[in-house]
Amino acid sequence: VHLTHLYALDPVSGRRLWVNDASRCAYGTPAVLRTGGLDLLVTPAGDVVRADDGKTVNSQIGNSAHASPVVLDGTVYYGEKDVRALRLAASFKDESVWNSELTGEIFGSPLAHDGLLFTVTDKGMLFVFDTRAKGAMEPVVAGRDLFGEDAGADLVYSSLTLAGRHLFLQANDGQTLVLEATKQTKIVARNKLGSGSGAAPVFSGKDLFLRDGSKLIRIAE
């Protein structure tokens, strides 16, 4: 079935519970936010929808063509060219916290951690924002080149993954980076897989799972 709008399905039976035909499509995944005693879905295209009945309560609060919005401590973050942080009042009206812009194409979703918002462009350029800022702001790290001479369009589709105090990033060509999850984002390890992929690294406990071409690799302690 080709789903072109926003659907809620029963996880046991698969029965459709509701559909929101007005919710605009994008590649990212909706995020969940609780406010005013209700669970809300915040879509990449900027729609805010009630999870219980599928009704739209706000729209155009942000816009991401590929990346998913992220929610941390009641704040919604959008991390493509138009980078912004916002909160929703009990009336569901959006209130801007801060906003910024970055250059480059973004495919992976941003990651919010310890007062910082991290995102990487398709050319492997790292941007970091101070989530405690207010109003218009400049990134604290603006387009740091993570891959040097290997940087180029369509290098990174993956989202950043957090494990403990470190960020993990996989490039389409198999390069993998481990960075400190701090403002300095020091690179602590570089590795290379044979094929690579656009998939993000995934952790389950102390196990790391990586997509490498047609292979799935598990790395255990």
C-alpha positions in Angstrom: 0.0 0.0 0.0 1.4 3.4 -1.0 0.9 5.8 1.9 0.9 9.4 0.9 -0.4 11.2 4.0 -0.4 10.5 7.7 -1.9 7.3 9.0 -2.5 5.7 12.4 -2.7 1.9 12.4 -3.5 -0.6 15.2 -0.1 -2.3 15.9 -1.8 -5.7 16.5 -4.3 -5.9 13.7 -3.0 -3.3 11.3 -6.5 -1.8 11.2 -6.6 1.9 10.2 -7.5 4.1 13.1 -7.4 7.4 11.3 -5.9 9.2 8.3 -5.0 12.9 8.0 -5.2 13.7 4.3 -4.0 17.3 4.8 -0.7 16.3 6.4 2.1 17.0 3.9 4.5 14.2 2.9 8.3 14.2 3.5 11.0 11.6 3.8 11.6 12.0 7.5 9.8 10.4 10.5 7.3 12.3 12.7 8.5 13.0 16.3 6.3 12.6 19.4 5.7 15.6 21.7 3.5 15.7 24.8 1.9 19.1 25.6 -1.4 20.2 27.1 -1.9 16.7 28.4 -2.0 15.3 24.8 0.4 13.3 22.7 1.2 15.1 19.4 2.9 14.1 16.2 5.3 16.7 14.8 6.0 15.9 11.1 9.1 16.9 9.0 6.9 19.1 6.9 5.8 21.1 10.0 2.4 19.8 10.8 1.3 19.2 14.4 -1.3 16.4 14.7 -3.1 14.9 17.6 -2.1 11.3 18.1 -5.5 10.2 19.5 -7.8 11.4 16.6 -5.5 12.6 13.8 -6.7 16.2 13.8 -4.3 19.0 12.8 -3.7 21.6 15.6 -0.9 23.6 13.9 1.0 23.7 10.7 4.1 25.1 9.0 6.1 25.3 12.3 9.2 24.1 10.4 10.2 22.3 7.3 12.5 19.4 6.5 12.5 17.6 3.1 14.6 14.6 4.3 15.5 14.9 8.0 13.2 14.1 10.9 12.5 16.7 13.6 13.8 15.8 17.1 12.2 16.5 20.4 14.2 16.9 23.7 12.8 18.3 27.0 9.7 19.7 25.3 11.6 21.5 22.6 11.2 20.7 18.9 14.3 21.0 16.7 14.5 21.2 12.9 17.9 20.7 11.4 18.0 21.3 7.6 18.9 24.6 5.9 16.4 26.4 8.1 17.6 25.4 11.6 15.2 26.2 14.4 14.1 25.4 17.9 10.6 26.0 19.1 8.1 25.1 21.8 4.3 24.6 21.7 2.1 26.3 24.2 -0.9 24.5 25.8 -3.0 26.1 23.0 -0.6 24.4 20.5 0.7 27.8 19.2 4.3 27.6 18.3 6.8 29.8 20.1 10.3 30.3 18.6 13.2 29.8 20.9 16.1 30.4 18.4 16.7 30.1 14.7 19.7 29.9 12.3 20.7 28.8 8.8 23.3 26.6 7.3 24.6 25.9 3.8 24.5 22.6 2.1 22.1 19.7 1.6 21.0 17.7 4.6 19.7 14.1 4.5 20.4 12.8 8.0 18.4 13.8 11.0 19.9 16.2 13.7 20.9 15.0 17.1 20.3 17.0 20.3 22.5 16.2 23.3 23.8 18.1 26.4 22.9 21.6 25.2 24.1 21.1 21.6 22.4 20.3 18.3 24.6 18.4 15.8 24.0 17.9 12.1 26.1 16.9 9.0 25.6 17.8 5.4 25.8 15.4 2.4 29.4 16.7 1.8 30.4 15.7 5.4 30.4 19.2 6.8 29.6 19.3 10.5 27.5 22.1 12.1 26.9 22.4 15.9 24.4 24.8 17.5 24.0 25.9 21.1 20.5 24.8 22.2 20.6 27.2 25.1 20.7 30.3 22.9 17.8 32.7 22.2 16.7 34.4 19.0 18.8 34.5 15.8 22.2 32.8 16.3 25.3 31.6 14.5 26.5 28.0 14.8 29.3 27.3 17.3 30.8 25.0 14.7 30.2 26.2 11.1 30.8 23.7 8.3 33.8 21.7 9.8 35.1 19.3 7.1 35.1 15.8 8.6 36.4 13.9 5.6 39.0 16.2 4.0 39.8 15.4 0.4 37.2 12.6 0.3 34.4 15.2 0.9 31.9 15.5 -1.9 28.2 15.6 -2.7 26.3 12.4 -1.8 29.0 11.4 0.7 26.7 11.3 3.8 23.1 10.2 4.0 23.3 8.7 7.5 22.1 10.4 10.7 24.4 10.8 13.6 24.1 8.2 16.4 24.9 8.8 20.1 26.5 6.1 22.3 27.6 7.3 25.7 29.8 10.3 25.2 30.5 9.7 21.5 28.9 10.4 18.2 29.0 7.8 15.4 28.8 8.7 11.7 28.9 6.4 8.7 29.5 7.7 5.2 28.1 6.2 2.0 31.5 4.9 1.0 32.1 3.0 4.2 34.1 5.5 6.2 33.0 5.6 9.8 33.9 8.3 12.4 33.7 8.4 16.1 33.6 11.9 17.6 33.4 13.3 21.1 29.8 14.6 21.8 31.1 18.0 22.8 31.4 21.5 21.3 35.0 20.5 20.2 33.7 17.3 18.5 37.2 15.8 18.6 37.6 12.8 16.2 38.7 9.8 18.3 38.6 7.1 15.7 38.4 6.5 12.0 37.5 3.1 10.4 36.6 1.9 6.9 34.1 -0.7 5.9 34.3 -2.4 2.5 31.1 -1.0 0.9 29.3 1.3 3.3 25.7 2.5 3.0 23.5 5.4 3.8 22.2 3.7 6.9 22.9 5.0 10.4 24.8 2.9 13.0 22.4 1.4 15.6 23.2 0.4 19.2 21.4 -2.2 21.2 23.0 -2.4 24.7 26.7 -2.7 24.1 26.3 -4.1 20.6 26.8 -2.0 17.5 25.0 -2.8 14.2 26.3 -1.5 10.9 25.0 -1.8 7.3 27.9 -2.6 4.9 26.5 -3.0 1.3 24.4 -6.1 1.4 25.8 -7.2 4.8 24.7 -6.5 8.4 27.6 -6.4 10.8 27.3 -6.8 14.5 30.2 -5.6 16.7 30.1 -6.8 20.3 32.2 -6.1 23.4 
